[in-house]
Structure formats: C-alpha cells, structure tokens
Amino acid sequence: MAVPELIRIVSRDSPMALAQVERVRAELTAAHPGVRTEVVPVRTTGDKWLGDLSQVEGKGAFTKEVDAALLAGEADLAVHCVKDVPADRPLPAGTVFAAFLERDDVRDALVHPDGLTLDELPPGTRIGTSSVRRVAQLAATCPQLRCVPLRGNANRRLAKLAEGEVDALLLAAAGLERIGRAGVISEVLSPDVMLPPVGAGVLALQCREGDTGLIEAAAVLNHPDTHRETTAERMLLHVLQGHCNSPIAGLARVDRSGELSLRACVFTPDGKTRLNAHEWAGRLDPATLGTSVAVALLRQGAREVIDGIPH
C-alpha cells in the first residue's frame, strides 16, 4: 500500500498540542523519508470555554472539532492526547486509532514558586487545578490545602500563578516537558501519591477507516506496550461509564518481564470514599483485564459512587 505523499495533521491549536504534533511529524518523517506533513490547527470548545467543562458537555470538549475536520476530509490524521478522548463511547463512526506512540511520563507535577514539595506546603495553600481526579486525591491526603478551580493551557496557568491568583499548581509532568517548561517543576508526584488519569502521557493517531495506506504508514509508530496499557485503561473507563465530574484514575503498566497490570480507583469528589482495585493480566488480554478491574470496582459500589455525583 502506497504511503501518501502529503499527510495533513489536525490538532488542537494550543502550544502543547502543537508541540505534540511536531513529535508526530518528526517520527513520521523518520519512518517514511520523503513524506511531507502539514499542520491543520483547530480551536476546540474546551480551549475556548474556560469555565466548568461539564457545562459544555465536557466529554469530547477537546476532540469534537478535531474529529469533525478529519471526517470532513480537511485533514488526514488527527493527534489526540488519549486522556482527552472519551472512552465510554466508541470513536466517531468511520474513524480508527492507527497508533499509540510510546508513552511519556504519566505523573503529575507540583509547581511552587519557592520550590516547596507537597509535604512542605503550609496549611491553606491555594492549589490551582480543575481536575476532579486531583481535587479528590488531594482532599484525601492533604485536607489542609485548598484547591482553586483553574483552567486554560499550561502557559496560561503558569501566568496566573505568577500573578498570585494561586500559590501553587498541579500539572502533567509530560505536558510541561513538551512545552519546554520542565524547569518550573518543584516535585514530580509518584503514582502512589497521585494516581494519573486513564491515557496519561499517551498520544494517539486517528485516521479515517478507509485510508488504508495512511493507517499502515501511521501504524509503524505504534508502541506495542503502550497499546496494551492504553487498551486496558480505556476498557476500564468504558465499563465504568464515568462522567465529567466523576474522579476516576487508572494506570496500566507492562513490567520488564512483559506482564501487564492495571491499578484503578474511583473516588467521591471530597476524597472521603476511595475504591481501589489492582490486578495482573496473567493470560487475560488487555481489554479483558480492563473489564475485570472495572467489575471489581463495581462490586465495591463504584456505580453508586459515580451516579451519586451531580453532573
């Protein structure tokens, strides 16, 4: 199957998203010398609206316009952060994931102007984050700290920190790395302290179903271990059927021996209820592992916890 001569890549127009596209362009060019790439940036609802995402049907807020450009034929390949792609429903009809790139750092990072770590923050410290997952986990482990809703891209949040709107920030370590701002990180938090969201640190390449030449060209960039981890995590979310305001965290890992495991939690927003499950795949395929961990959480009452949260 012939590789297309020109690949038009659609993405969100935020600095971080465009940095991610540059990684994809570099990997595509290395794998297929001679291929030309062009970037088609789009502004998404999630980037335009800086209020509570649940007010704009938060699911898909960062992907809808990107999907539309792909389906309309305005672009050939979409680059998504997997954590932004809803997992409780299928991909838009007529599209498929062609590859999952090798996973970046999954961890959350604390940014404090004086370089303080989480344990060193004084009571009442205002931490800027709008992530219900981060808020719930902080409420459980550091109830003396105060979370302040803060949205916008990483650069905008860093500017608000500099202006004194908040005292510290929680951001994705990989995102700060991608925009060249890793130097602002005070502490990178272990997943034991702050379990990441499903799909953390993973970039997915999405194509139209019929573009077999492009699908094959993009598939060369697929990282098998990342593919297994992402499949397990997204199936977990699919079975749990969470919503925008439900704090859910999950992390699958392939260890050195090739064994896949999945750890996941469902919380109440105040962090007072935390349901945990952790299983190894053994002979299970990744999707079955994701289902099994979700069922373990549902047996503990995850459905009632999720449905009991207003959204």
Sequence and secondary structure as in RCSB ss.txt:
>XXXX:A:sequence
MAVPELIRIVSRDSPMALAQVERVRAELTAAHPGVRTEVVPVRTTGDKWLGDLSQVEGKGAFTKEVDAALLAGEA
DLAVHCVKDVPADRPLPAGTVFAAFLERDDVRDALVHPDGLTLDELPPGTRIGTSSVRRVAQLAATCPQLRCVPL
RGNANRRLAKLAEGEVDALLLAAAGLERIGRAGVISEVLSPDVMLPPVGAGVLALQCREGDTGLIEAAAVLNHPD
THRETTAERMLLHVLQGHCNSPIAGLARVDRSGELSLRACVFTPDGKTRLNAHEWAGRLDPATLGTSVAVALLRQ
GAREVIDGIPH
>XXXX:A:secstr
    SEEEEEEE SHHHHHHHHHHHHHHHHHSTT EEEEEEE  HHHH  S GGGG  TTTTTHHHHHHHHTTS 
SEEEEEGGGS SSS   TTEEEEEE       EEEE TT   GGG  TT EEE   HHHHHHHHHH TTSEEE  
 S HHHHHHHHHTTS SEEEEEHHHHHHTT GGG SEEE TTTS   TTTT EEEEEETT HHHHHHHHTT  HH
HHHHHHHHHHHHHHHT  TT  EEEEEEE TTS EEEEEEEE TTSS EEEEEEE TT  HHHHHHHHHHHHHHT
THHHHHHTS  
